[in-house]
Amino acid sequence: MSKAINNYAVWIIVLFLEWFILRIANSAHLWFFIAIPIIAAFVYTEYNNQPSKSKRNLR
């Protein structure tokens, strides 16, 4: 449950950054600066959802 809440928080922050960038720029042709937070959030949430690897001691 904690990972899901963390992912929601990340996406809320990303949406706020997108709104802030568009509000400051007042232009939509800054697609590169808009795409960076979306890509970073996607990579973070996908990396964060990886199952933990169990380390077995085979002695």
Secondary structure by P-SEA (a helix, b strand, c coil): caaaaaaaaaaaaaaaaaaaaaaaaccccaaaaaaaaaaaaaaaaaaaaccbbbbbbcc
